[in-house]
């Protein structure tokens, strides 16, 4: 479903998307369009894009086509989602220890909407780190 989302073809386009957006959160999914985990994440992002259009704009970046940011953002996972607001990276405390990004596909639309809303509200108040509305530390049940 990545064809429903806007692709950013190079580093300059990514930088412009982050820098020029003034009022909304920029959500970028880094990964491969053919990866099954990214396909799940793209489905979720595409289905909520209309609902969060006032709070966020969603983009997709293929990390093979655009390797410029791989080392800077440590994009080594199959599917990574990051948030930016007014040219600033917004970190989210999901309870997993890695606050920089979401490095798995969320399967629940409402979870993603809640996270985007939390990032939006926190970023507008000037916060660089926001707490997730749900604790994802128990993602794997042993």
N, C-alpha and C positions, 0 to 999 in steps of 0.2 A: 504493500500500500504506500510505499515511499513516493510513488508518482503523484500522490495527492498533496505532498508537502513540497515546499520550495527547497531546491538543492542549491548549495553554495559551491561554485566550481573551483574556487582558488582562495588563497590566503587573503588577498586584497578584499574579496567579496565578504569573507567572514569578518574581517576587521571593520569594514564599512557597515555591516549589519549590526555589529555590537556598538560602534561609535555613534551612528546616526539615530538610533532609536532612543527617543527622549522620555516617553511616557509609559512604555510597556517593558515587561521582562522579555529578554531574548532567550528562548529555549533552543539549544542546539543538540541534536542527537548525532554523535560521532559513531561511525561504524561502517559496515558494508550492507548494501541493499539486498544482497543475496543471503545474508546470514539469517537463520531462522529466529534467533533471539531478537535481532534488529527488526525483523518483519513483525513480530508481536508488538514491539515498542512502537513501530510506525503505525500499526493499526490503532493503538490506543491514542497516540498523538493526533492522528488524522480525525478520529472520531470526536475528540474533545476540542479541536481547533476552533470550531464555531462558538463553543460555549465560553472559551477563555479569550476570545479575540479582543476584548477590551483591556485585559490584563497582560496578555502575552502574545508574542509572535513566535512561530515555531519554524525552525529550519533543520535541514538534514545535510550532513557532510560525510562524504566517503573518504575514509582515512587513507586509502590507497591512492586516490586521485589527488588528495591534498595532504601530503605528509609533513607540511610546514609546522604544524602545531603538535605533532605526535609526541615529541620529547618535552615541549614546554608544558603541556597539560597531562603528560604521562598517559597517553591514550593507547594502552596495551591490551585492554579488554575487548571482547567482541562487540559490546554495545555500551556506549557511555552517553549519559545525558548531563548537560551542564547548563547553568543559569547565569545570565548577565543582566545588569541593570545600569544604565548610564555609564557604560564603558568600565564597569567594575564587576569582577567575578563574585557572585553571591554563593556562599557555601551553605549547605544544608546539613544539620545534624540529624542523621537518620538512625542513629544508635548503632551503626556498623563500624565506627572508627574512622572511616574515610569520609570526611566532610566536604571534599572538593567536588564530588560528582556522584551520580547514581550509575553504578556499573553493572546493572542487571535490568532486565525488562520487567516493568511493572505490569501486572495482569489485570489490575482493577482500574477502571476509568476514574472512579471517584477519588482513589488515592492520588492519582496524578493531578486531578483538578485541585484537590486540597493542598498538595505540595506547591503547585504554581501559585495558588492564592496566598499561601503563607509566605512564599518568597516575595511576591508582589507587595504585600502589606509591610513586611519587614524591610524590604529594600527602600520603599518610599519613606520610611522613618530613618533611613541612613544606616541600617544594620548591615554588616557584612557577613554575619552568620545568623541563620534562623533555625529554630527547632522545628523538626517535622511534626505534624499533627499525630503521626502514628510512629511507633517504635518498630523498626524493621530488623532489630538485632536477633529476633527469633524467626528469621525467614526460613531457616532449615530446621525442621523438627526431627530430632534424633530419637 
